[in-house]
Amino acid sequence: MGEAVATTGTHIIVEAAGCSRETLTDPKKIEQIFMEAAKLANMTVKASYFFRFSPTGVSGAVIVAESHISIHTWPEEGYAAIDVYTCGESDPERAVDYILRKIGAKHAHISEIKRGIPEEDGTFTHTILTWEEVPGK
């Protein structure tokens, strides 16, 4: 019989406010931040792609063996929507902390969802924990 596959993962959803408008318009800088965040969180990078919209805003993702890190930015509002979804032995909270610090976020609303929790009837569920954070404090 084969090994059981662990379906559980951690999905962190971040609403980051008060961010550096300059950083949020620069896809190369965001990609560097995300690549370093993945490394610090013990994730295995497989691919990345970041795109700058005209006139402003960036969307992009780093695909990791453990899942992904993604961002969508609204520089004119100083706002970034960030997702970090991982399974395995990685440390998604460390990635989030690093990203928030590097994009200069002054406030973050964070939800952590534990996903893929097996139920006795063969279905899956999740749990959600939400909090406010002032990065760097």
DRENTORKOL-3810 file (N, C-alpha, C; in nm, 4 decimals):
REM DRENTORKOL-3810
@n.u->0.0822; n.v->-0.1173; n.w->0.0000; ca.u->0.0000; ca.v->0.0000; ca.w->0.0000; c.u->0.0877; c.v->0.1251; c.w->0.0000
@n.u->0.0467; n.v->0.2309; n.w->-0.0740; ca.u->0.1246; ca.v->0.3536; ca.w->-0.0825; c.u->0.1111; c.v->0.4380; c.w->0.0424
@n.u->0.1972; n.v->0.5398; n.w->0.0514; ca.u->0.1924; ca.v->0.6314; ca.w->0.1650; c.u->0.0691; c.v->0.7197; c.w->0.1550
@n.u->0.0152; n.v->0.7606; n.w->0.2698; ca.u->-0.0977; ca.v->0.8527; ca.w->0.2728; c.u->-0.0505; c.v->0.9908; c.w->0.2277
@n.u->-0.1318; n.v->1.0578; n.w->0.1508; ca.u->-0.0994; ca.v->1.1918; ca.w->0.1033; c.u->-0.1592; c.v->1.2933; c.w->0.1999
@n.u->-0.0775; n.v->1.3820; n.w->0.2513; ca.u->-0.1265; ca.v->1.4867; ca.w->0.3405; c.u->-0.1939; c.v->1.5948; c.w->0.2567
@n.u->-0.3202; n.v->1.6191; n.w->0.2854; ca.u->-0.3960; ca.v->1.7183; ca.w->0.2087; c.u->-0.3991; c.v->1.8543; c.w->0.2762
@n.u->-0.3539; n.v->1.8627; n.w->0.4009; ca.u->-0.3662; ca.v->1.9879; ca.w->0.4736; c.u->-0.2616; c.v->2.0896; c.w->0.4296
@n.u->-0.3043; n.v->2.2135; n.w->0.4270; ca.u->-0.2162; ca.v->2.3230; ca.w->0.3910; c.u->-0.2587; c.v->2.4496; c.w->0.4627
@n.u->-0.1726; n.v->2.5492; n.w->0.4585; ca.u->-0.2012; ca.v->2.6785; ca.w->0.5198; c.u->-0.2116; c.v->2.7830; c.w->0.4101
@n.u->-0.3252; n.v->2.8527; n.w->0.4063; ca.u->-0.3483; ca.v->2.9588; ca.w->0.3083; c.u->-0.3620; c.v->3.0886; c.w->0.3858
@n.u->-0.2671; n.v->3.1791; n.w->0.3665; ca.u->-0.2705; ca.v->3.3085; ca.w->0.4344; c.u->-0.3112; c.v->3.4145; c.w->0.3336
@n.u->-0.4165; n.v->3.4877; n.w->0.3682; ca.u->-0.4689; ca.v->3.5949; ca.w->0.2831; c.u->-0.4421; c.v->3.7268; c.w->0.3546
@n.u->-0.3791; n.v->3.8197; n.w->0.2838; ca.u->-0.3360; ca.v->3.9452; ca.w->0.3454; c.u->-0.3909; c.v->4.0649; c.w->0.2693
@n.u->-0.4496; n.v->4.1575; n.w->0.3427; ca.u->-0.4883; ca.v->4.2891; ca.w->0.2909; c.u->-0.3863; c.v->4.3861; c.w->0.3489
@n.u->-0.2900; n.v->4.4294; n.w->0.2682; ca.u->-0.1817; ca.v->4.5151; ca.w->0.3158; c.u->-0.2080; c.v->4.6600; c.w->0.2751
@n.u->-0.2026; n.v->4.7509; n.w->0.3729; ca.u->-0.2318; ca.v->4.8928; ca.w->0.3486; c.u->-0.1133; c.v->4.9800; c.w->0.3885
@n.u->-0.1113; n.v->5.1004; n.w->0.3318; ca.u->-0.0052; ca.v->5.1946; ca.w->0.3641; c.u->0.1291; c.v->5.1546; c.w->0.3071
@n.u->0.1269; n.v->5.0767; n.w->0.1994; ca.u->0.2496; ca.v->5.0246; ca.w->0.1386; c.u->0.3207; c.v->5.1300; c.w->0.0540
@n.u->0.4479; n.v->5.1057; n.w->0.0280; ca.u->0.5270; ca.v->5.1927; ca.w->-0.0578; c.u->0.4698; c.v->5.1905; c.w->-0.1998
@n.u->0.4232; n.v->5.3054; n.w->-0.2461; ca.u->0.3675; ca.v->5.3128; ca.w->-0.3818; c.u->0.4739; c.v->5.2798; c.w->-0.4867
@n.u->0.5967; n.v->5.3221; n.w->-0.4582; ca.u->0.7070; ca.v->5.2954; ca.w->-0.5509; c.u->0.7305; c.v->5.1444; c.w->-0.5655
@n.u->0.7335; n.v->5.0744; n.w->-0.4546; ca.u->0.7546; ca.v->4.9291; ca.w->-0.4586; c.u->0.6390; c.v->4.8602; c.w->-0.5300
@n.u->0.5166; n.v->4.9029; n.w->-0.5036; ca.u->0.3991; ca.v->4.8377; ca.w->-0.5617; c.u->0.3865; c.v->4.8566; c.w->-0.7126
@n.u->0.4670; n.v->4.9445; n.w->-0.7718; ca.u->0.4642; ca.v->4.9631; ca.w->-0.9175; c.u->0.5780; c.v->4.8908; c.w->-0.9887
@n.u->0.6648; n.v->4.8230; n.w->-0.9130; ca.u->0.7872; ca.v->4.7669; ca.w->-0.9693; c.u->0.7841; c.v->4.6135; c.w->-0.9689
@n.u->0.7496; n.v->4.5513; n.w->-1.0820; ca.u->0.7397; ca.v->4.4049; ca.w->-1.0843; c.u->0.8718; c.v->4.3338; c.w->-1.0555
@n.u->0.9842; n.v->4.3924; n.w->-1.0969; ca.u->1.1139; ca.v->4.3289; ca.w->-1.0705; c.u->1.1458; c.v->4.3292; c.w->-0.9208
@n.u->1.1181; n.v->4.4408; n.w->-0.8559; ca.u->1.1435; ca.v->4.4501; ca.w->-0.7121; c.u->1.0527; c.v->4.3540; c.w->-0.6351
@n.u->0.9243; n.v->4.3473; n.w->-0.6725; ca.u->0.8317; ca.v->4.2559; ca.w->-0.6059; c.u->0.8753; c.v->4.1109; c.w->-0.6271
@n.u->0.9189; n.v->4.0785; n.w->-0.7479; ca.u->0.9656; ca.v->3.9422; ca.w->-0.7740; c.u->1.0855; c.v->3.9077; c.w->-0.6862
@n.u->1.1803; n.v->4.0014; n.w->-0.6717; ca.u->1.2963; ca.v->3.9783; ca.w->-0.5843; c.u->1.2520; c.v->3.9543; c.w->-0.4403
@n.u->1.1564; n.v->4.0346; n.w->-0.3938; ca.u->1.1044; ca.v->4.0200; ca.w->-0.2575; c.u->1.0409; c.v->3.8819; c.w->-0.2405
@n.u->0.9598; n.v->3.8411; n.w->-0.3378; ca.u->0.8902; ca.v->3.7131; ca.w->-0.3291; c.u->0.9867; c.v->3.5946; c.w->-0.3376
@n.u->1.0885; n.v->3.6053; n.w->-0.4205; ca.u->1.1873; ca.v->3.4971; ca.w->-0.4312; c.u->1.2618; c.v->3.4808; c.w->-0.2982
@n.u->1.2988; n.v->3.5919; n.w->-0.2365; ca.u->1.3668; ca.v->3.5859; ca.w->-0.1075; c.u->1.2719; c.v->3.5346; c.w->0.0016
@n.u->1.1454; n.v->3.5773; n.w->-0.0025; ca.u->1.0463; ca.v->3.5297; ca.w->0.0949; c.u->1.0302; c.v->3.3788; c.w->0.0851
@n.u->1.0245; n.v->3.3264; n.w->-0.0365; ca.u->1.0119; ca.v->3.1813; ca.w->-0.0563; c.u->1.1336; c.v->3.1094; c.w->0.0022
@n.u->1.2513; n.v->3.1640; n.w->-0.0220; ca.u->1.3751; ca.v->3.1036; ca.w->0.0300; c.u->1.3738; c.v->3.1026; c.w->0.1830
@n.u->1.3391; n.v->3.2170; n.w->0.2443; ca.u->1.3364; ca.v->3.2274; ca.w->0.3899; c.u->1.2340; c.v->3.1339; c.w->0.4526
@n.u->1.1273; n.v->3.1035; n.w->0.3782; ca.u->1.0195; ca.v->3.0188; ca.w->0.4297; c.u->1.0386; c.v->2.8714; c.w->0.3948
@n.u->1.1569; n.v->2.8364; n.w->0.3464; ca.u->1.1892; ca.v->2.6974; ca.w->0.3104; c.u->1.0970; c.v->2.6414; c.w->0.2014
@n.u->1.0695; n.v->2.7237; n.w->0.1010; ca.u->0.9892; ca.v->2.6819; ca.w->-0.0129; c.u->1.0815; c.v->2.6559; c.w->-0.1316
@n.u->1.0399; n.v->2.5664; n.w->-0.2205; ca.u->1.1170; ca.v->2.5314; ca.w->-0.3392; c.u->1.0563; c.v->2.5994; c.w->-0.4612
@n.u->1.1234; n.v->2.7022; n.w->-0.5126; ca.u->1.0719; ca.v->2.7789; ca.w->-0.6262; c.u->1.0781; c.v->2.6961; c.w->-0.7539
@n.u->0.9664; n.v->2.6955; n.w->-0.8276; ca.u->0.9573; ca.v->2.6244; ca.w->-0.9553; c.u->0.9467; c.v->2.7217; c.w->-1.0728
@n.u->0.8756; n.v->2.8340; n.w->-1.0530; ca.u->0.8582; ca.v->2.9321; ca.w->-1.1609; c.u->0.8089; c.v->3.0624; c.w->-1.1007
@n.u->0.8227; n.v->3.1718; n.w->-1.1774; ca.u->0.7668; ca.v->3.3000; ca.w->-1.1337; c.u->0.7310; c.v->3.3839; c.w->-1.2554
@n.u->0.6304; n.v->3.4688; n.w->-1.2378; ca.u->0.5904; ca.v->3.5612; ca.w->-1.3427; c.u->0.5242; c.v->3.6823; c.w->-1.2783
@n.u->0.5688; n.v->3.8010; n.w->-1.3173; ca.u->0.5129; ca.v->3.9262; ca.w->-1.2668; c.u->0.4874; c.v->4.0188; c.w->-1.3840
@n.u->0.3761; n.v->4.0905; n.w->-1.3790; ca.u->0.3317; ca.v->4.1745; ca.w->-1.4892; c.u->0.2937; c.v->4.3118; c.w->-1.4366
@n.u->0.3382; n.v->4.4180; n.w->-1.5057; ca.u->0.3009; ca.v->4.5553; ca.w->-1.4682; c.u->0.1896; c.v->4.6022; c.w->-1.5594
@n.u->0.0821; n.v->4.6487; n.w->-1.4978; ca.u->-0.0298; ca.v->4.7041; ca.w->-1.5727; c.u->-0.0027; c.v->4.8492; c.w->-1.6064
@n.u->-0.0705; n.v->4.8996; n.w->-1.7077; ca.u->-0.0598; ca.v->5.0404; ca.w->-1.7438; c.u->-0.1914; c.v->5.1079; c.w->-1.7075
@n.u->-0.1922; n.v->5.2142; n.w->-1.6332; ca.u->-0.0766; ca.v->5.2947; ca.w->-1.5929; c.u->-0.0079; c.v->5.2438; c.w->-1.4661
@n.u->-0.0785; n.v->5.1714; n.w->-1.3775; ca.u->-0.0131; ca.v->5.1271; ca.w->-1.2539; c.u->-0.0618; c.v->4.9884; c.w->-1.2143
@n.u->0.0071; n.v->4.9314; n.w->-1.1182; ca.u->-0.0339; ca.v->4.8039; ca.w->-1.0617; c.u->0.0484; c.v->4.6880; c.w->-1.1127
@n.u->0.0637; n.v->4.5892; n.w->-1.0269; ca.u->0.1405; ca.v->4.4692; ca.w->-1.0591; c.u->0.0596; c.v->4.3479; c.w->-1.0150
@n.u->0.0614; n.v->4.2454; n.w->-1.0968; ca.u->0.0095; ca.v->4.1141; ca.w->-1.0579; c.u->0.1207; c.v->4.0140; c.w->-1.0829
@n.u->0.1302; n.v->3.9159; n.w->-0.9952; ca.u->0.2324; ca.v->3.8154; ca.w->-1.0171; c.u->0.2264; c.v->3.7039; c.w->-0.9167
@n.u->0.3036; n.v->3.6003; n.w->-0.9468; ca.u->0.3066; ca.v->3.4834; ca.w->-0.8595; c.u->0.4403; c.v->3.4127; c.w->-0.8682
@n.u->0.4753; n.v->3.3502; n.w->-0.7575; ca.u->0.5857; ca.v->3.2564; ca.w->-0.7526; c.u->0.5214; c.v->3.1212; c.w->-0.7259
@n.u->0.5453; n.v->3.0282; n.w->-0.8161; ca.u->0.4958; ca.v->2.8924; ca.w->-0.7988; c.u->0.6047; c.v->2.8148; c.w->-0.7263
@n.u->0.5674; n.v->2.7538; n.w->-0.6159; ca.u->0.6618; ca.v->2.6760; ca.w->-0.5369; c.u->0.6126; c.v->2.5312; c.w->-0.5311
@n.u->0.7016; n.v->2.4398; n.w->-0.5038; ca.u->0.6626; ca.v->2.2993; ca.w->-0.4945; c.u->0.5522; c.v->2.2825; c.w->-0.3909
@n.u->0.5521; n.v->2.3685; n.w->-0.2900; ca.u->0.4542; ca.v->2.3607; ca.w->-0.1819; c.u->0.3224; c.v->2.4299; c.w->-0.2162
@n.u->0.3134; n.v->2.5076; n.w->-0.3226; ca.u->0.1940; ca.v->2.5721; ca.w->-0.3785; c.u->0.2297; c.v->2.7054; c.w->-0.4430
@n.u->0.1946; n.v->2.8212; n.w->-0.3794; ca.u->0.2214; ca.v->2.9489; ca.w->-0.4462; c.u->0.2206; c.v->3.0677; c.w->-0.3498
@n.u->0.2799; n.v->3.1781; n.w->-0.3997; ca.u->0.2720; ca.v->3.3097; ca.w->-0.3368; c.u->0.2276; c.v->3.4044; c.w->-0.4480
@n.u->0.1244; n.v->3.4853; n.w->-0.4239; ca.u->0.0786; ca.v->3.5767; ca.w->-0.5293; c.u->0.0473; c.v->3.7148; c.w->-0.4733
@n.u->0.0412; n.v->3.8126; n.w->-0.5661; ca.u->0.0139; ca.v->3.9506; ca.w->-0.5273; c.u->-0.0594; c.v->4.0220; c.w->-0.6396
@n.u->-0.1445; n.v->4.1155; n.w->-0.6001; ca.u->-0.2084; ca.v->4.2108; ca.w->-0.6909; c.u->-0.1982; c.v->4.3453; c.w->-0.6199
@n.u->-0.1493; n.v->4.4486; n.w->-0.6898; ca.u->-0.1263; ca.v->4.5770; ca.w->-0.6237; c.u->-0.2079; c.v->4.6900; c.w->-0.6845
@n.u->-0.2398; n.v->4.7867; n.w->-0.5995; ca.u->-0.3050; ca.v->4.9112; ca.w->-0.6373; c.u->-0.2185; c.v->5.0220; c.w->-0.5774
@n.u->-0.1092; n.v->5.0602; n.w->-0.6475; ca.u->-0.0156; ca.v->5.1589; ca.w->-0.5918; c.u->-0.0815; c.v->5.2916; c.w->-0.5564
@n.u->-0.1784; n.v->5.3334; n.w->-0.6363; ca.u->-0.2438; ca.v->5.4619; ca.w->-0.6094; c.u->-0.3167; c.v->5.4623; c.w->-0.4755
@n.u->-0.3473; n.v->5.3441; n.w->-0.4228; ca.u->-0.4130; ca.v->5.3303; ca.w->-0.2922; c.u->-0.3156; c.v->5.2828; c.w->-0.1838
@n.u->-0.1921; n.v->5.2479; n.w->-0.2231; ca.u->-0.0972; ca.v->5.1921; ca.w->-0.1274; c.u->-0.1415; c.v->5.0556; c.w->-0.0759
@n.u->-0.2164; n.v->4.9827; n.w->-0.1586; ca.u->-0.2798; ca.v->4.8563; ca.w->-0.1185; c.u->-0.2271; c.v->4.7381; c.w->-0.1992
@n.u->-0.2078; n.v->4.6254; n.w->-0.1304; ca.u->-0.1689; ca.v->4.5009; ca.w->-0.1962; c.u->-0.2502; c.v->4.3856; c.w->-0.1391
@n.u->-0.3008; n.v->4.3006; n.w->-0.2284; ca.u->-0.3691; ca.v->4.1771; ca.w->-0.1900; c.u->-0.2682; c.v->4.0639; c.w->-0.2106
@n.u->-0.2364; n.v->3.9928; n.w->-0.1030; ca.u->-0.1312; ca.v->3.8916; ca.w->-0.1058; c.u->-0.1881; c.v->3.7579; c.w->-0.0595
@n.u->-0.1515; n.v->3.6507; n.w->-0.1297; ca.u->-0.1865; ca.v->3.5141; ca.w->-0.0904; c.u->-0.0585; c.v->3.4326; c.w->-0.0753
@n.u->-0.0504; n.v->3.3557; n.w->0.0316; ca.u->0.0582; ca.v->3.2599; ca.w->0.0492; c.u->-0.0083; c.v->3.1279; c.w->0.0853
@n.u->0.0020; n.v->3.0297; n.w->-0.0035; ca.u->-0.0603; ca.v->2.8997; ca.w->0.0197; c.u->0.0472; c.v->2.7927; c.w->0.0135
@n.u->0.0634; n.v->2.7179; n.w->0.1219; ca.u->0.1676; ca.v->2.6153; ca.w->0.1267; c.u->0.1202; c.v->2.4913; c.w->0.2008
@n.u->0.1880; n.v->2.3832; n.w->0.1718; ca.u->0.1731; ca.v->2.2598; ca.w->0.2481; c.u->0.3129; c.v->2.2093; c.w->0.2768
@n.u->0.3238; n.v->2.1076; n.w->0.3565; ca.u->0.4560; ca.v->2.0532; ca.w->0.3854; c.u->0.5261; c.v->2.1263; c.w->0.4975
@n.u->0.6567; n.v->2.1298; n.w->0.4895; ca.u->0.7405; ca.v->2.1796; ca.w->0.5986; c.u->0.7796; c.v->2.3266; c.w->0.5853
@n.u->0.7144; n.v->2.4016; n.w->0.4988; ca.u->0.7500; ca.v->2.5421; ca.w->0.4814; c.u->0.6920; c.v->2.6274; c.w->0.5941
@n.u->0.7322; n.v->2.7549; n.w->0.5969; ca.u->0.6915; ca.v->2.8479; ca.w->0.7027; c.u->0.6254; c.v->2.9707; c.w->0.6383
@n.u->0.4957; n.v->2.9599; n.w->0.6018; ca.u->0.4304; ca.v->3.0696; ca.w->0.5309; c.u->0.4243; c.v->3.1998; c.w->0.6109
@n.u->0.4154; n.v->3.1914; n.w->0.7429; ca.u->0.4117; ca.v->3.3132; ca.w->0.8246; c.u->0.5404; c.v->3.3937; c.w->0.8090
@n.u->0.6514; n.v->3.3242; n.w->0.7976; ca.u->0.7801; ca.v->3.3933; ca.w->0.7785; c.u->0.7821; c.v->3.4663; c.w->0.6441
@n.u->0.7272; n.v->3.4029; n.w->0.5409; ca.u->0.7187; ca.v->3.4676; ca.w->0.4097; c.u->0.6332; c.v->3.5935; c.w->0.4172
@n.u->0.5188; n.v->3.5844; n.w->0.4831; ca.u->0.4282; ca.v->3.6999; ca.w->0.4954; c.u->0.4972; c.v->3.8137; c.w->0.5692
@n.u->0.5600; n.v->3.7844; n.w->0.6821; ca.u->0.6282; ca.v->3.8890; ca.w->0.7597; c.u->0.7343; c.v->3.9601; c.w->0.6759
@n.u->0.8118; n.v->3.8831; n.w->0.6010; ca.u->0.9172; ca.v->3.9409; ca.w->0.5172; c.u->0.8570; c.v->4.0294; c.w->0.4076
@n.u->0.7544; n.v->3.9809; n.w->0.3394; ca.u->0.6915; ca.v->4.0571; ca.w->0.2319; c.u->0.6350; c.v->4.1879; c.w->0.2857
@n.u->0.5620; n.v->4.1824; n.w->0.3961; ca.u->0.5030; ca.v->4.3040; ca.w->0.4526; c.u->0.6100; c.v->4.4070; c.w->0.4877
@n.u->0.7193; n.v->4.3612; n.w->0.5455; ca.u->0.8286; ca.v->4.4525; ca.w->0.5808; c.u->0.8876; c.v->4.5169; c.w->0.4557
@n.u->0.9111; n.v->4.4368; n.w->0.3512; ca.u->0.9777; ca.v->4.4865; ca.w->0.2311; c.u->0.8889; c.v->4.5752; c.w->0.1439
@n.u->0.7568; n.v->4.5599; n.w->0.1512; ca.u->0.6694; ca.v->4.6483; ca.w->0.0731; c.u->0.6275; c.v->4.7701; c.w->0.1547
@n.u->0.6771; n.v->4.7790; n.w->0.2775; ca.u->0.6529; ca.v->4.8952; ca.w->0.3623; c.u->0.5113; c.v->4.9051; c.w->0.4159
@n.u->0.4428; n.v->4.7921; n.w->0.4335; ca.u->0.3049; ca.v->4.7945; ca.w->0.4832; c.u->0.2992; c.v->4.8545; c.w->0.6234
@n.u->0.2016; n.v->4.9413; n.w->0.6444; ca.u->0.1820; ca.v->5.0017; ca.w->0.7759; c.u->0.0710; c.v->4.9310; c.w->0.8536
@n.u->-0.0122; n.v->4.8545; n.w->0.7830; ca.u->-0.1212; ca.v->4.7804; ca.w->0.8465; c.u->-0.1529; c.v->4.6578; c.w->0.7613
@n.u->-0.1924; n.v->4.5503; n.w->0.8272; ca.u->-0.2321; ca.v->4.4302; ca.w->0.7539; c.u->-0.3494; c.v->4.3628; c.w->0.8239
@n.u->-0.4477; n.v->4.3246; n.w->0.7460; ca.u->-0.5569; ca.v->4.2391; ca.w->0.7931; c.u->-0.5247; c.v->4.1013; c.w->0.7378
@n.u->-0.5072; n.v->4.0038; n.w->0.8271; ca.u->-0.4583; ca.v->3.8714; ca.w->0.7871; c.u->-0.5584; c.v->3.7647; c.w->0.8261
@n.u->-0.5856; n.v->3.6742; n.w->0.7329; ca.u->-0.6658; ca.v->3.5551; ca.w->0.7614; c.u->-0.5814; c.v->3.4330; c.w->0.7289
@n.u->-0.5767; n.v->3.3402; n.w->0.8229; ca.u->-0.5037; ca.v->3.2153; ca.w->0.8027; c.u->-0.6067; c.v->3.1033; c.w->0.7942
@n.u->-0.6073; n.v->3.0352; n.w->0.6830; ca.u->-0.7026; ca.v->2.9276; ca.w->0.6606; c.u->-0.6259; c.v->2.7957; c.w->0.6578
@n.u->-0.6623; n.v->2.7059; n.w->0.7460; ca.u->-0.6089; ca.v->2.5692; ca.w->0.7411; c.u->-0.7020; c.v->2.4940; c.w->0.6470
@n.u->-0.6494; n.v->2.4480; n.w->0.5343; ca.u->-0.7311; ca.v->2.3866; ca.w->0.4289; c.u->-0.7030; c.v->2.2373; c.w->0.4185
@n.u->-0.7983; n.v->2.1682; n.w->0.3558; ca.u->-0.7799; ca.v->2.0265; ca.w->0.3270; c.u->-0.7855; c.v->1.9365; c.w->0.4483
@n.u->-0.8600; n.v->1.9778; n.w->0.5509; ca.u->-0.8719; ca.v->1.8965; ca.w->0.6720; c.u->-0.9709; c.v->1.7827; c.w->0.6428
@n.u->-0.9246; n.v->1.6572; n.w->0.6499; ca.u->-1.0131; ca.v->1.5461; ca.w->0.6148; c.u->-1.1250; c.v->1.5251; c.w->0.7166
@n.u->-1.2446; n.v->1.4985; n.w->0.6655; ca.u->-1.3607; ca.v->1.4645; ca.w->0.7476; c.u->-1.3787; c.v->1.3129; c.w->0.7439
@n.u->-1.4510; n.v->1.2591; n.w->0.8393; ca.u->-1.4720; ca.v->1.1140; ca.w->0.8452; c.u->-1.5474; c.v->1.0596; c.w->0.7246
@n.u->-1.6299; n.v->1.1443; n.w->0.6599; ca.u->-1.7120; ca.v->1.0962; ca.w->0.5469; c.u->-1.6416; c.v->1.1074; c.w->0.4118
@n.u->-1.5116; n.v->1.1362; n.w->0.4149; ca.u->-1.4362; ca.v->1.1450; ca.w->0.2901; c.u->-1.4363; c.v->1.2831; c.w->0.2268
@n.u->-1.4990; n.v->1.3820; n.w->0.2910; ca.u->-1.4959; ca.v->1.5196; ca.w->0.2416; c.u->-1.3856; c.v->1.5957; c.w->0.3155
@n.u->-1.3712; n.v->1.7229; n.w->0.2810; ca.u->-1.2667; ca.v->1.8062; ca.w->0.3411; c.u->-1.3276; c.v->1.9374; c.w->0.3887
@n.u->-1.2644; n.v->1.9969; n.w->0.4899; ca.u->-1.3114; ca.v->2.1236; ca.w->0.5436; c.u->-1.1923; c.v->2.2156; c.w->0.5686
@n.u->-1.2206; n.v->2.3332; n.w->0.6262; ca.u->-1.1135; ca.v->2.4261; ca.w->0.6620; c.u->-1.1521; c.v->2.5027; c.w->0.7882
@n.u->-1.0531; n.v->2.5668; n.w->0.8501; ca.u->-1.0752; ca.v->2.6554; ca.w->0.9638; c.u->-1.0134; c.v->2.7900; c.w->0.9294
@n.u->-1.0661; n.v->2.8970; n.w->0.9910; ca.u->-1.0171; ca.v->3.0319; ca.w->0.9618; c.u->-0.9870; c.v->3.1059; c.w->1.0920
@n.u->-0.8704; n.v->3.1704; n.w->1.0962; ca.u->-0.8306; ca.v->3.2575; ca.w->1.2059; c.u->-0.7947; c.v->3.3919; c.w->1.1431
@n.u->-0.8476; n.v->3.5016; n.w->1.1973; ca.u->-0.8240; ca.v->3.6345; ca.w->1.1403; c.u->-0.7737; c.v->3.7304; c.w->1.2481
@n.u->-0.6784; n.v->3.8198; n.w->1.2086; ca.u->-0.6272; ca.v->3.9186; ca.w->1.3009; c.u->-0.5769; c.v->4.0415; c.w->1.2258
@n.u->-0.5555; n.v->4.1486; n.w->1.3009; ca.u->-0.4973; ca.v->4.2738; ca.w->1.2499; c.u->-0.3521; c.v->4.2786; c.w->1.2938
@n.u->-0.2679; n.v->4.3387; n.w->1.2113; ca.u->-0.1256; ca.v->4.3457; ca.w->1.2437; c.u->-0.0683; c.v->4.4790; c.w->1.1975
@n.u->0.0226; n.v->4.5318; n.w->1.2763; ca.u->0.1004; ca.v->4.6484; ca.w->1.2369; c.u->0.2423; c.v->4.5966; c.w->1.2169
@n.u->0.2819; n.v->4.5731; n.w->1.0893; ca.u->0.4136; ca.v->4.5150; ca.w->1.0620; c.u->0.5262; c.v->4.5951; c.w->1.1250
@n.u->0.6271; n.v->4.5234; n.w->1.1710; ca.u->0.7456; ca.v->4.5864; ca.w->1.2276; c.u->0.7340; c.v->4.6190; c.w->1.3756
@n.u->0.6171; n.v->4.5953; n.w->1.4355; ca.u->0.6018; ca.v->4.6257; ca.w->1.5796; c.u->0.6039; c.v->4.4998; c.w->1.6601
END
